[in-house]
Amino acid sequence: MTATAPNFTQKLARWLPRIPLMDRYIARELTLPFLFGVGAFSSIGVSIGALFELIRKVTEFGLPAALVLEVFLLKLPEYVVLAFPMSTLLATMMTYSRFSSDSELTALRASGVSIRRIVVPAVVLSLLITGLSFVVNEVIAPASTERATVILARALDEEKPPFQEGNITFQQQQPAADGSGDELVRFFHARKFDGETMSDITVVDFSQEEGEDGLKQIVSADTATWDFSRNLWEFTNGTIYAVSPSGSFRQIIRFDRQDLQLPRTPLDLAGRTKKNEEMNIAEATEYLDVLRQTGDEKAVRKLETNIQQKYSIPFACVVFGLVGSAVGVRPQRTGKATSFGVSIVIIFGYYLLSFITTAMGESGVISPFVAGWLPLGLGLGAGLLLLARLSR
């Protein structure tokens, strides 16, 4: 009897690492409550954050059901990302609490399996969910949220152009020569912008020229456009006023066309209309470089804190997985309802702490990095400490 050639599945199985039976069993038990948590927490989040508002717009504006369903589905990824850490906590607590109440943990420990080894599948699963969360948070959620905003605005006839239409203001600052902090170097204001041309321009230049201590220059023009080939502004139909320290006009020059070497930042500011949830980390970092040139420290700190949270939120899956496992493996006899209740308490405490640190980061009390990662650090420390005590 001739042996048949191994098929592709058998060949692949030889190369893949063999997963122990215990790990497969724990992973299978973790999967169902995790999926339940994703569905439950996502539904609650999207209902509070989007569904009720969509229902109100349906009653007020008569939006078609198909459009409302499309917007609802496009909004889901934004809330699924937030549900991943909470679902990880719920899954680990419910699974390991059941193991403990059914004496399965006692049997495993009697067989020589340590507590640390028992929670390894939960930690590995948390790392996989962290990677998935990064993909959704960076690739899917920003694009779908932006698309939902555009579709809804078009349906309500409230669509805005992809740029700021008026009152573009830019304040350029630089470190003072005496080291006393930052000082205002240039002020730029445009009353209107049509996507290419800025209108009704006023530029006040406080930079000092050699031999003219305190000299200020004021430029007023009808229009200004950015020349991408030469990297400068082209002003038309305007006047340049040279102002002496005493406040008198030293020189007045009228022009039909004038090239000025000013930063491109006003154009970048006018072209940015995305909200924080519609930007991924790369887009937010790019916009941060623009904001830093404006000297608006409050806006800079807020965006820096938001960027740190874009990094830290996916890693909350690992922390919640570790904390849930450590709480679940304690000797106890609790039901699923109790585990769910404890999960809600832990989630509320974590997000309350996150809200406080975010406010402190945006106000400058602590650094944006600390604001984004402090709740995770405390949660990780608590989980490791509890796991170490149970492993003794």
Secondary structure, 3 states (H helix, E strand, C coil): CCCCCCCHHHHHHHHCCCCCHHHHHHHHHHHHHHHHHHHHHHHHHHHHHHHHHHHHHHHHHCCCHHHHHHHHHHHHHHHHHHHHHHHHHHHHHHHHHHHHHCCHHHHHHHCCCCHHHHHHHHHHHHHHHHHHHHHHHHHHHHHHHHHHHHHHHHHCCCCCCCCCCEEEEEEEEEECCCCCCEEEEEEEEEEEECCCEEEEEEEEECCCECCECCCEEEEEEEEEEEECCCCEEEEEEEEEEEECCCCCEEEEEEEEEEEECCCCHHHHHHCCCCCHHHCCHHHHHHHHHHHHHHCCHHHHHHHHHHHHHHHHHHHHHHHHHHHHHHHHCCCCCCCHHHHHHHHHHHHHHHHHHHHHHHHHHHHCCCCHHHHHHHHHHHHHHHHHHHHHHHCC
